């Protein structure tokens, strides 16, 4: 069973909401929601997703689940910074960087004025 009752109360109070406000948003009675906060009842997965959406957090954050990264890819803080910056770029810039990284990774020279399609064509030509 997932024990998130303290987290639910904390998040609700943090957002300055009343139990009735959250219950209304979820489409349940205040007593049903109060049971979630008291631990007398556990929300199902659909309700957990809706709660996470209300507070703008992930299910992992809501439930306190920590992802075991020992089996996954470990990223350095530098790599995480790069990914965050990359994800903020418009899609056409992302494509441009990916194309240039592909060329650079193969040890080839490139010019900054190359477009992704030109870079892709050059890679295809060398195959």
ChimeraX attribute file (.defattr): number of C-alpha atoms within 10 A of each C-alpha:
attribute: neighborCount
match mode: 1-to-1
recipient: residues
	/A:1	6
	/A:2	12
	/A:3	16
	/A:4	19
	/A:5	19
	/A:6	13
	/A:7	15
	/A:8	22
	/A:9	18
	/A:10	13
	/A:11	16
	/A:12	19
	/A:13	12
	/A:14	10
	/A:15	11
	/A:16	10
	/A:17	12
	/A:18	13
	/A:19	19
	/A:20	15
	/A:21	14
	/A:22	18
	/A:23	16
	/A:24	13
	/A:25	11
	/A:26	15
	/A:27	11
	/A:28	13
	/A:29	14
	/A:30	17
	/A:31	12
	/A:32	16
	/A:33	23
	/A:34	19
	/A:35	15
	/A:36	19
	/A:37	22
	/A:38	16
	/A:39	15
	/A:40	10
	/A:41	16
	/A:42	19
	/A:43	21
	/A:44	9
	/A:45	10
	/A:46	9
	/A:47	14
	/A:48	17
	/A:49	15
	/A:50	15
	/A:51	22
	/A:52	19
	/A:53	13
	/A:54	15
	/A:55	14
	/A:56	11
	/A:57	12
	/A:58	15
	/A:59	16
	/A:60	11
	/A:61	12
	/A:62	19
	/A:63	16
	/A:64	13
	/A:65	11
	/A:66	8
	/A:67	9
	/A:68	7
	/A:69	9
	/A:70	7
	/A:71	7
	/A:72	8
	/A:73	7
	/A:74	10
	/A:75	11
	/A:76	9
	/A:77	9
	/A:78	8
	/A:79	11
	/A:80	12
	/A:81	11
	/A:82	11
	/A:83	12
	/A:84	10
	/A:85	10
	/A:86	14
	/A:87	10
	/A:88	10
	/A:89	12
	/A:90	9
	/A:91	11
	/A:92	11
	/A:93	14
	/A:94	15
	/A:95	15
	/A:96	16
	/A:97	16
	/A:98	15
	/A:99	20
	/A:100	21
	/A:101	14
	/A:102	14
	/A:103	17
	/A:104	12
	/A:105	9
	/A:106	9
	/A:107	9
	/A:108	11
	/A:109	8
	/A:110	13
	/A:111	8
	/A:112	7
	/A:113	7
	/A:114	13
	/A:115	17
	/A:116	18
	/A:117	12
	/A:118	12
	/A:119	20
	/A:120	16
	/A:121	11
	/A:122	14
	/A:123	15
	/A:124	9
	/A:125	8
	/A:126	6
	/A:127	5
